[in-house]
Amino acid sequence: MTTSKTSTRIFGGTVVENSVLASILIVIGFLILGVVLLRLGRARRARTGLPAGEVVYSDTGQWTEPERPLISRRYGLVGRPDYLVEVREGRKTVIAPVEVKSRRRPETPYVSHILQLAAYCLLVEDVYGSRPPYGLLHYADATLRIDFTDELRSQVLAAAQAIRAARQAPDVPRNHDDPGRCAACGYRAACGDEALS
């Protein structure tokens, strides 16, 4: 009795050849999956308005657990920027705060948005020991770079001082005539000076 040796052939090759082919196909599949995940990650990052760089702080819960607030005893400020991103600017690395707003970009950024971002720039300067040259305001449809100038720095320090002075005052008058702001105000019940009347 004679026995013939035959190899099982799949796709025209031997079992060994087919296992090599299967391994190559698996590697190609993982490469494709990696490219897809990389593109999805970049698209997600683009939606956040973050520049290319490393996220070193996040208060949104999207990337990591929300961080502790930044505290500056020097300026008497406490704040939680949405993101701090470490970005290469020429030869040096800077940390830029990013404030995310859910609404569309107004015709010109609101002063309150700019001052909030500038306060985060002050916090970064004090906490990280490096003054950011700018911060980013990210709206639903655009991201604006706001330069952190000496003038803006002075404005935010003056605003912080005015807030501290107002906290000490026995009576602070309303600073607007906008019923919409009063309707959404958390202090409406205690105010007694409503624009709604």
Protein Blocks (a to p, Z undefined) as FASTA:
>chain_A
ZZddddddeehiafklmmmmmmmmmmmmmmmmmmmmmmmmmmmmmmnopacdddfbdckl
mmmccddddddfknopacddfbdcdddehjbccdddddddfbdcdfbdcfklmmmmmmmm
mmmmmmnopacfbdcdddfkbccdddddfklmmmmmmmmmmmmmmmmpmbdcdfbfcfkl
mmmpcklmmnopafkZZ
